[in-house]
Structure formats: C-alpha cells, structure tokens
Amino acid sequence: MNMTAESSKTKPHCKQAGATAVEMALLFPLLFAVLYGTIVYGYAFFIQQEINFAAEQGARAAVAFVNPTGVITDANRCTSAATPAVLTALSAMSANELSFLGTPACTSTTFTNPAPAIPPTQTEFKVTVTFNFLGMLPAITLPGIGNIPILPPLLTATATVLE
C-alpha cells in the first residue's frame, strides 16, 4: 500500500517535466524587453541630462565672457565662450558618443525694455545642443510586441540667460 501511495505522488510530477523550461521560453523575451528598455531609457535620460548641463554651461559662459582684446561682440561670445564651454562640459563623454553630437548653436537677441525698466536694454543668449540618438543603440524587434524601445531620434537641450 505504501508503494502505491508513493507512485501516485510521483506521477503528477512526471507529467510536468519540462513545464518550467516552456514557461521560461515564453516569458524570457518579455523579461528581456523590460530589462533592455529600462537600461536604454536610463541611458537616454543620462544623455539628456548631460546635454542640458552643457547648454547651461555654454549660456553662462557667453554672459561671463571677457575678451582680452577689449572688443566684446555677441558673435564673439558665442564662438569664443559658449561653444568651448559646451564641449568642456561634455568632456566626460566618449569619442563614440561625441560623434553623435551636433554643432552647438548660440544665438543672441538684444531687446529694449519698457521705459521705467532698468537696464533699458538686455541681451538674451540662447544656447542649443542637439544629440542624434537615432542609431546609437540598436532597437530589438520582438514578435507580437514590435521594436523595443521606442526612442526619440533627436535629443535637444536649450538654455537661455539674460545679461
């Protein structure tokens, strides 16, 4: 009687042999997609923060620029101060990452404030940094799900500072 009871206990287990492997084969693509998406989105947020910081540094450098020759023009500030400050702020990036970086753009606009305002005129420096994220990391195509992850093709950061 004990043998019958023991053999009946093992039969249901034998019927489930390989079920764990099948379950893992079905769930692994979904788990991998979640893990890969988390890593890639985290990296995209990191790059966005880096270019935000670089744009801010470029705008600050344009306002704080002092030309040793004494001639200060807005174009001078953009080329001599803003662009090098952006590249210095992004110096932690690898050469491969920097190859996806667009040329930093710096514009200045001078406007007149209403009569009682002091100062009567102000200059606005706007620094824009773009990063071509398309093709930097591969997208994985999963059947039934599609491309993982869906990322923006271009990351852009803009910083504006008034002088």
Helices and strands as residue ranges (DSSP letters): H 2-15, H 19-64, H 74-77, I 78-82, H 83-89, H 95-98, E 105-112, E 121-132, E 140-142, E 146-148, E 154-162
